[in-house]
Amino acid sequence: MKALLKREGLRAIIRGHQMKQKGYKFHQWDGEDEFPPVITVFSAPNYSGSGNDAAVVITDGDSVDLRTFSEKRGKPFVLHDRADAFSVFQPKL
């Protein structure tokens, strides 16, 4: 893994699509003091009723932030005047 990261000029690989109870997992084979060369992120809270958290990774240049969240309970979010999400968010993307 380290050879691949070095050869490609990468600090880490962020992967998804595998449920993690905390929403993420740092894969640190050389101890907790190293920056994790592989990070698994799962963005679906309470997947199949498992009670797991979800996570997202936010990067900006050299900074990396990982945020977790739980399933929202109660009413789902409803857009103003029942607008569709594409009309509301597409101009902002």
C-alpha positions as CSV (number, residue, x, y, z in Angstrom):
1,M,0.0,0.0,0.0
2,K,2.7,2.5,0.9
3,A,4.5,1.8,-2.4
4,L,1.3,2.5,-4.3
5,L,0.7,5.8,-2.4
6,K,4.3,6.9,-2.9
7,R,4.3,6.0,-6.6
8,E,1.1,7.9,-7.2
9,G,1.9,10.9,-5.0
10,L,-1.1,10.2,-2.7
11,R,-1.4,10.6,1.0
12,A,-4.3,8.2,1.4
13,I,-7.1,6.4,-0.4
14,I,-10.6,7.1,0.7
15,R,-13.0,4.3,-0.1
16,G,-16.7,3.7,0.4
17,H,-19.6,1.3,0.0
18,Q,-18.9,-0.8,3.1
19,M,-21.0,-0.2,6.2
20,K,-19.1,0.9,9.3
21,Q,-20.8,1.3,12.7
22,K,-19.2,4.7,13.4
23,G,-19.7,5.7,9.7
24,Y,-15.9,5.5,9.0
25,K,-12.8,3.4,9.8
26,F,-9.2,4.5,9.7
27,H,-7.0,1.6,8.5
28,Q,-3.7,2.1,10.3
29,W,-1.4,-0.9,9.9
30,D,1.7,0.9,11.4
31,G,0.1,2.2,14.5
32,E,-2.3,5.0,15.6
33,D,0.3,7.8,15.2
34,E,0.4,7.5,11.4
35,F,-2.0,9.3,9.1
36,P,-4.3,6.5,7.9
37,P,-3.3,5.3,4.4
38,V,-6.8,4.0,3.8
39,I,-10.1,5.5,5.1
40,T,-13.4,3.8,4.7
41,V,-16.4,6.2,4.7
42,F,-20.1,5.1,4.7
43,S,-22.7,7.8,4.2
44,A,-26.0,5.9,4.9
45,P,-27.1,6.3,8.5
46,N,-29.1,3.4,10.1
47,Y,-28.4,1.2,7.1
48,S,-30.9,-1.7,7.0
49,G,-31.9,-0.8,10.6
50,S,-28.3,-1.4,11.9
51,G,-28.2,1.8,14.0
52,N,-24.9,2.9,12.4
53,D,-23.8,6.5,12.0
54,A,-22.9,7.9,8.7
55,A,-19.8,10.0,7.7
56,V,-18.6,12.4,5.1
57,V,-15.0,13.6,4.4
58,I,-14.5,17.3,3.6
59,T,-11.2,18.4,2.1
60,D,-9.9,21.9,1.3
61,G,-6.3,21.9,0.1
62,D,-4.2,20.2,2.8
63,S,-6.9,20.0,5.5
64,V,-9.1,17.0,6.0
65,D,-12.2,16.9,8.1
66,L,-14.4,14.0,8.9
67,R,-18.0,14.5,10.1
68,T,-20.4,12.0,11.4
69,F,-24.2,12.1,11.7
70,S,-27.1,9.9,12.7
71,E,-30.4,9.2,11.1
72,K,-32.9,12.1,11.4
73,R,-35.9,11.0,13.3
74,G,-39.4,12.4,12.7
75,K,-40.7,14.1,9.7
76,P,-38.6,14.1,6.5
77,F,-37.4,17.5,5.2
78,V,-39.9,19.0,2.8
79,L,-38.9,21.7,0.3
80,H,-40.8,25.0,0.1
81,D,-43.9,24.8,-2.0
82,R,-43.1,21.1,-2.7
83,A,-40.4,22.1,-5.1
84,D,-38.2,19.3,-6.5
85,A,-34.6,19.0,-5.3
86,F,-33.1,19.4,-8.8
87,S,-34.7,22.8,-9.3
88,V,-33.7,24.1,-5.9
89,F,-30.1,22.8,-5.7
90,Q,-28.8,22.5,-9.3
91,P,-28.1,26.3,-9.7
92,K,-26.0,26.2,-6.6
93,L,-23.9,23.2,-7.5
